[in-house]
Amino acid sequence: MANLLNIMLEISSYGPLGAGIGAGLVAIGAGLGIGQIGGKAAESIARQPESANDIRGAAIVLAAFIEGVALFGAVICFLAMNA
């Protein structure tokens, strides 16, 4: 029984490490996603300059959605750290 308690205490000490790694992965994923949106939006505007306003608006909305998901993921990681 004492072995099980020691193992559980050891595993629970990895929570902050896992939360930090998770938050970092969330930030990297969001950065890559927003970079892809920006690159493809610039390419699309270069191909069809007459639809620049529509493309720019859609890119901003998509970037906001990605930021929202990234913030949610980071909050979940930090909440899991304290659980």
C-alpha positions in Angstrom: 0.0 0.0 0.0 2.9 2.4 0.8 4.3 1.7 -2.7 1.1 2.7 -4.3 1.0 5.9 -2.3 4.6 6.8 -3.3 3.8 6.1 -7.0 0.7 8.3 -6.8 2.6 11.2 -5.2 5.3 10.9 -7.8 2.9 11.0 -10.7 1.0 13.9 -9.2 4.2 16.0 -9.2 4.3 15.8 -13.0 1.1 17.9 -13.3 2.8 21.3 -13.6 5.2 19.9 -16.2 2.4 18.5 -18.3 0.4 21.7 -18.1 3.3 23.7 -19.2 4.0 21.4 -22.1 0.3 21.4 -23.1 0.1 25.2 -23.0 3.2 25.4 -25.1 1.8 23.0 -27.7 -1.4 25.0 -27.8 0.5 28.2 -28.5 2.6 26.5 -31.2 -0.5 25.1 -32.9 -2.3 28.5 -32.8 0.8 30.2 -34.2 1.0 27.7 -37.0 -2.7 28.0 -37.8 -2.7 31.8 -37.9 0.4 31.8 -40.0 -1.3 29.5 -42.5 -4.4 31.7 -42.6 -2.2 34.8 -43.1 -0.2 33.2 -45.9 -3.1 31.8 -47.8 -5.0 35.1 -47.4 -2.1 37.1 -48.8 -1.8 34.6 -51.7 -5.6 34.8 -52.4 -5.5 38.6 -52.4 -2.6 38.6 -54.8 -4.5 36.4 -57.1 -7.8 38.2 -56.9 -7.3 41.8 -55.6 -10.9 42.7 -56.2 -12.1 40.4 -53.4 -9.5 41.7 -50.9 -12.0 43.0 -48.4 -14.0 39.7 -48.3 -10.8 37.6 -47.9 -9.4 39.9 -45.2 -12.6 39.8 -43.2 -12.8 36.0 -43.4 -9.2 35.7 -42.4 -9.7 37.9 -39.3 -12.7 35.9 -38.2 -10.9 32.6 -38.6 -7.9 33.9 -36.7 -10.2 35.0 -33.9 -11.7 31.5 -33.8 -8.2 30.0 -33.6 -7.2 32.4 -30.8 -10.4 31.4 -28.9 -9.6 27.7 -29.1 -6.0 28.3 -28.1 -7.1 30.3 -25.1 -9.5 27.6 -24.1 -6.7 25.0 -24.4 -4.3 27.0 -22.3 -6.9 27.5 -19.6 -7.7 23.8 -19.6 -4.0 23.0 -19.2 -3.6 25.4 -16.3 -6.8 24.1 -14.6 -5.5 20.5 -15.0 -2.3 21.6 -13.3 -4.2 22.3 -10.1 -6.4 19.2 -10.2 
